[in-house]
């Protein structure tokens, strides 16, 4: 199946191997020897957004304990089914300079991220109570849809980069 990804860091190239191996000698490497850019952001880089980092860790905890057959978000790429949807997400995240990457993959799952995202642009609306985050994570991983779903597709390797389109405003 063909998907589209907003590559804000412009790291994907034709023939890119995904996910990226962790080069640093860190303890987390034992649990996650490879990471996506998303995973590297939350596991290896300093972030001021403690709520979304907590949310990602609870999502991972729920996944490993209740849905072990689902792929970890720390190794996945977030994609859409159409170029238009991808451009909508780019607008949502206020991306101005990025590559639109066309990808082929058969390893994917479609989940409702509205449990964690506000309809307003670029607001990651993680619930403030830890128990509530846990409940929302169970809904997310079970594939349950909210009243106003915002679907995201997670793909995990292997996948193939088909085309890269440069985009800037």
Steps between C-alpha positions, in 0.01 A plus 500: 500500500618855430528756783629857545718639777596856597877482551574820696864404558552393138674179606327248274660426166432236237640179642488628860517223757244555771502526795826669580748320726584674827860610475545625855610262772193534722313256722172549307674330206436163667123552478493697173806419288341694213275805500296714267545878509192508725661252740833684499318825582336354812779269614828672411437872474420755766139614477322770697166329434483269802130421449542362149812305608300349789218425258737318262640289784151406620403415142806274484423342837140425398619363166753262657267379777165481321572507124842337452430416135462867409811686379674746731454865406871545578587297187213605273456758232178703498343504153178577312315336213508806275717802420211726600477343847876533543485869404214546747724359779784725386267796538380370839860480627585833332774345282630732232810325368484123464518208262184315409608135479310234309544161666393145426424267791273215600578529874262758644224571749249783503416657837303798631737761641212730598532346845819709526471788254290811503325606178675837532827519309815367664354426842589164646217466747622231734268454800653632821415205729720192459203264544315686223801470267502127571127470417542699178803285404291184536238651268771605254673159480170308490411689181197664658387817323386815677199708396732712282782269390837632378653197339873442485671210334808340653728304273792294613786359303565374251373769267623645174543868415361549150514877439597814685332833425656819636254744654557847642290813540 
